[in-house]
Amino acid sequence: MKRTLFYGLLVAALIMPAFAEGQKDAGKPAASGGAVTEYPAMVLKLGHIADPSHPYAKGAEKWAELVKAKTGGKVEIQVFHSSQLGDQKTLIEGLVYGTIDMALVGTAALTQFQPQMGIFDLPFLFDDRDHAFRSLDTVGMDIGKALEPKGIKLLGYMENGIRHMTNNTREIKTPDDMKGLKIRVQTSKIFIEMMKAMGASPTPMGMGELYSAMQNGTVDGQENPSAHIFTQRYYEVQKYASKTAHAYAPEPVLVSLAKWNGLPESVRTVIADSAKEAIVWQRQLSTQEDDDLWAKIIATGKMKVTEVDRKPFQTITAPVIEMFADSVGRDNLAKIDALRKK
């Protein structure tokens, strides 16, 4: 009896440390070959300007979710939407100076650091979404490398959407209908010249001022993807939307290089891999939601949505591409052209 009890206690003594060690490692993701990867606990801040229901806002949350899952909850990305960390200019400055860890920012806002980023703002650059994705994942990544000397790391491109016109004055069916309209644009030479080519009067303005500017008549209209038109409730202050699809809007996924260089390699790998997964997921979501968002806009009964013949708009804005060909890189334009489906 005593001998049996002795052996029972001995076995328990041997098993318990192993069990405790297994419990300690339970929350750690296993690396290949069964090894356990240790992740330091940290919180990273990510900012963007969109409403939380916007497709790229959902993409940011998906990225955070993937990183948290892959690190056993050790690495957390806190997402600050709706300009809580500042407008796009402030977000970019935060990345450069290391006061903001991550951000989703439009390409036009990045041209101050890398003029070739403006290539993605050019009118009618892509044949369709697939052409855009192929271009962004190759040419776009090469162009983005020039951001690193400025202190910004590009991990890829989510989708903002396809840009269309809205206004509160008249239905737009042809470029002639654009004449004299005061259209809000980003602070971007390309967008300014694009609107001029269409006959409009471009008015550079921040997103935060736009709703009230349309409400009080400071501007007649604006141009943005369906997600912004719906989530920002522009249908409340705009009577007409015209599906001009005059430009595609990617949304670069950015990290402060100072923060990136200070992260362990294991964390950098998880963040980069998770960004790639989130980008694929978000692009699919944005594509699927586009038609649904237009249906919701129409269902409000406040905005008339018009399908237009895009060819006249493409023809009249073609000189804008030549105007900026040198600054965005003629070789880049050639590479994008080569990626068209023949």
Secondary structure, 3 states (H helix, E strand, C coil): CHHHHHHHHHHHHHHHHHHHHHHHCCCCCECHHHCECCCCCEEEEEECCCCCCCHHHHHHHHHHHHHHHHCCCCEEEEEECCCCCCCHHHHHHHHHHCCCCEEECCHHHHCCCCHHHHHHHCCCCCCCHHHHHHHHHHHHHHHHHHHHHHCEEEEEEEEEEEEEEEECCCCCCCHHHHCCCEEEECCCHHHHHHHHHHCCEEEECCHHHHHHHHHHCCCCEEEECHHHHHHCCHHHCCCEEEEEEEEEEEEEEEEEHHHHHHCCHHHHHHHHHHHHHHHHHHHHHHHHHHHHHHHHHHHCCCCEEEECCCHHHHHHHHHHHHHCHHHHCHHHHHHHHHCCCC
